[in-house]
Amino acid sequence: MRDLGNTKMNNKTVHILTLLKKLCNGEELYPQKKSILNELEVDTRTLERYLKEIKDFFGNAILTEKRFIESRTKSLTTYRMIDENDIIKLLKILLEKDSNDISWIFPLVYENDMKFLKELNNKIRDAITKNMKKNNDIFLFKANPFEDTQNVFFTKLQKAIKNMEYRDIIYEYKEKEALKNVKCLKLIFINSNWYLACEEKNQKFRLLRISFIKDVAYPKTKTGYQRSILLKYKTYFENMQNAMTLQDVKPQKAILCADKNIACYFKEEMKPFFISQQFIRENSDGSIVFSILYTQPLEILPFIKNWLPNIKILEPQSLKAELKKELKKALSCI
């Protein structure tokens, strides 16, 4: 089974879950469907691969057939659920199956949204609930991507992003701000929290934590923005490492050394802690030298502090000086 101690829903998982919901709602899907391609921001080949994976996993519950669509001269392969009874049966099988793929999604959804089963009759609901409770003995979710989805503003922001619209937002972190005509670009789950990636009218990029949003409303003039604006932030979205990653700032490289006591976590074959993390070498004393890119010290210093005293900064000196400054300040409070 996959280690889900620190679960984060990657893009592929979110995309597959979105497609599953659409299929369960009776929507017919096919790789060339423009509305889905735009919504998921993927190409035809990627969408086709997702649909094939769903078909392979769900088997006969997914009906595929060749049909002529959108006045095309060539028939397209379409995917749709057969009927509700088959969906329920498949969910039960999915929850019982030892899967390394996406079966963990369902207990996660159920745990955080009881409405997941509200449309089912009592007998089926009880059967599926029983199966989900079995999975509760297997999975433990500490990072919860559904934590803020119950926020009253979450759905409003989803709609704004889907329709590429502006919103007026009241945001209160250290002080209350009235943000006018904000372009809502993406909802991002990172550092165990949901954030709204947006652009203010002065073209300033912001990451707003959902839990600090106090109101979302339509501007006086309802207008939309062009999808091309997302290209401006494409590189940032692909390379952001945590909520402290700055947009439009050239990254610096930190060279770090993990001593032999923690070296096993930083070996070349291990999963990196940061997207930009690169293995450099293993020293004769068993220590590991590696690098991480960062746009500001706050992006990686908390990580370094967590590993002290078994990790040290080799370069740059400015980052080492910043760490010493913060440690000195912390010691003065003891």
Backbone hydrogen bonds, N-H to C=O, Kabsch-Sander energy under -0.5 kcal/mol:
donor,donor_aa,acceptor,acceptor_aa,energy
4,L,2,R,-0.7
7,T,4,L,-1.1
10,N,8,K,-0.9
14,V,10,N,-2.3
15,H,11,N,-2.8
16,I,12,K,-2.6
17,L,13,T,-2.5
18,T,14,V,-2.3
19,L,15,H,-2.3
20,L,16,I,-2.5
21,K,17,L,-2.2
22,K,18,T,-2.0
23,L,19,L,-2.4
24,C,20,L,-2.7
25,N,21,K,-1.5
26,G,23,L,-1.7
27,E,22,K,-2.5
29,L,79,Y,-2.8
33,K,30,Y,-2.3
34,K,32,Q,-0.6
37,L,33,K,-2.2
38,N,34,K,-2.5
39,E,35,S,-1.9
40,L,36,I,-2.7
41,E,37,L,-1.2
42,V,37,L,-1.2
47,L,43,D,-2.3
48,E,44,T,-2.5
49,R,45,R,-1.9
50,Y,46,T,-2.3
51,L,47,L,-2.4
52,K,48,E,-2.1
53,E,49,R,-2.1
54,I,50,Y,-2.3
55,K,51,L,-2.4
56,D,52,K,-2.8
57,F,53,E,-2.1
58,F,54,I,-2.9
59,G,55,K,-1.9
61,A,58,F,-1.5
62,I,59,G,-1.7
63,L,61,A,-0.6
63,L,80,R,-3.4
64,T,62,I,-0.5
65,E,78,T,-1.3
67,R,76,L,-2.6
69,I,67,R,-0.6
72,R,69,I,-1.4
76,L,67,R,-3.8
78,T,65,E,-2.8
78,T,76,L,-0.6
79,Y,29,L,-3.1
80,R,63,L,-1.5
82,I,61,A,-1.8
87,I,83,D,-1.6
88,I,84,E,-2.3
89,K,85,N,-2.2
90,L,86,D,-2.3
91,L,87,I,-2.4
92,K,88,I,-2.0
93,I,89,K,-2.1
94,L,90,L,-3.0
95,L,91,L,-2.3
96,E,92,K,-1.2
97,K,93,I,-1.7
99,S,97,K,-1.5
105,I,102,I,-1.7
106,F,103,S,-0.9
108,L,104,W,-1.3
109,V,105,I,-2.7
110,Y,106,F,-2.6
111,E,107,P,-2.4
112,N,108,L,-1.2
113,D,109,V,-1.4
116,F,113,D,-2.0
117,L,114,M,-1.4
118,K,115,K,-1.2
120,L,117,L,-1.6
125,R,121,N,-2.9
126,D,122,N,-2.7
127,A,123,K,-1.7
128,I,124,I,-2.5
129,T,125,R,-2.6
130,K,126,D,-2.1
131,N,127,A,-1.7
132,M,128,I,-2.5
133,K,129,T,-2.2
134,K,130,K,-1.2
135,N,131,N,-1.4
136,N,132,M,-1.2
137,D,133,K,-0.6
137,D,134,K,-1.1
138,I,135,N,-1.5
139,F,135,N,-2.8
142,K,140,L,-0.7
144,N,142,K,-0.7
147,E,144,N,-1.6
149,T,146,F,-0.5
150,Q,146,F,-0.6
151,N,148,D,-1.6
154,F,151,N,-1.6
155,T,151,N,-0.6
157,L,153,F,-2.2
158,Q,154,F,-2.1
159,K,155,T,-2.2
160,A,156,K,-2.0
161,I,157,L,-2.4
162,K,158,Q,-2.7
163,N,159,K,-2.3
164,M,161,I,-0.9
165,E,160,A,-2.8
166,Y,223,T,-1.7
167,R,182,V,-1.8
168,D,217,A,-3.2
169,I,179,L,-2.7
170,I,215,D,-2.2
171,Y,169,I,-0.6
171,Y,177,E,-2.6
172,E,212,F,-2.6
173,Y,175,E,-1.4
177,E,171,Y,-3.2
179,L,169,I,-3.2
179,L,177,E,-0.7
180,K,178,A,-0.6
182,V,167,R,-3.0
183,K,199,E,-2.9
184,C,165,E,-1.4
184,C,182,V,-0.7
185,L,183,K,-0.7
185,L,197,A,-2.4
186,K,197,A,-1.6
188,I,186,K,-0.5
188,I,195,Y,-3.1
190,I,188,I,-0.7
190,I,193,N,-2.7
193,N,190,I,-1.5
195,Y,188,I,-2.7
196,L,208,L,-3.2
197,A,186,K,-3.2
197,A,195,Y,-0.6
198,C,196,L,-0.6
198,C,206,R,-2.5
199,E,183,K,-1.8
200,E,204,K,-2.9
201,K,180,K,-0.7
203,Q,200,E,-2.1
206,R,198,C,-2.7
208,L,196,L,-2.8
208,L,206,R,-0.5
209,R,207,L,-0.5
210,I,194,W,-2.2
212,F,209,R,-1.9
213,I,210,I,-1.8
214,K,170,I,-3.1
215,D,170,I,-1.2
217,A,168,D,-2.5
222,K,220,K,-0.6
223,T,221,T,-0.8
225,Y,164,M,-2.4
229,I,226,Q,-2.0
230,L,227,R,-2.0
231,L,228,S,-1.2
232,K,228,S,-0.6
232,K,229,I,-0.8
233,Y,230,L,-0.9
234,K,231,L,-0.8
237,F,233,Y,-2.7
238,E,234,K,-2.0
239,N,235,T,-1.8
240,M,236,Y,-1.9
245,T,242,N,-1.9
249,V,246,L,-0.6
252,Q,294,Y,-3.1
254,A,252,Q,-0.5
254,A,292,I,-3.0
255,I,315,E,-3.1
256,L,254,A,-0.6
256,L,290,F,-3.1
257,C,312,K,-2.3
258,A,288,I,-3.0
259,D,257,C,-0.5
259,D,310,N,-2.7
262,I,259,D,-1.6
263,A,259,D,-0.9
265,Y,262,I,-1.8
266,F,263,A,-2.0
270,M,267,K,-1.6
277,Q,274,F,-1.1
278,Q,291,S,-2.3
280,I,289,V,-2.4
281,R,289,V,-1.7
283,N,281,R,-0.5
283,N,287,S,-2.8
286,G,283,N,-1.9
288,I,258,A,-2.7
289,V,281,R,-2.8
290,F,256,L,-2.3
291,S,278,Q,-2.5
292,I,254,A,-2.0
294,Y,252,Q,-2.3
299,E,296,Q,-2.2
300,I,297,P,-1.5
301,L,297,P,-2.8
304,I,300,I,-2.1
305,K,301,L,-2.8
306,N,302,P,-1.7
307,W,303,F,-0.7
307,W,304,I,-1.0
308,L,304,I,-0.5
308,L,305,K,-1.1
310,N,307,W,-2.0
312,K,257,C,-2.0
314,L,255,I,-2.9
314,L,312,K,-0.6
315,E,255,I,-1.5
320,K,316,P,-1.6
321,A,317,Q,-2.7
322,E,318,S,-1.8
323,L,319,L,-2.1
324,K,320,K,-2.3
325,K,321,A,-2.2
326,E,322,E,-2.1
327,L,323,L,-2.6
328,K,324,K,-2.6
329,K,325,K,-1.9
330,A,326,E,-2.2
331,L,327,L,-2.5
332,S,328,K,-1.6
333,C,329,K,-0.5
333,C,330,A,-1.1
334,I,331,L,-1.2
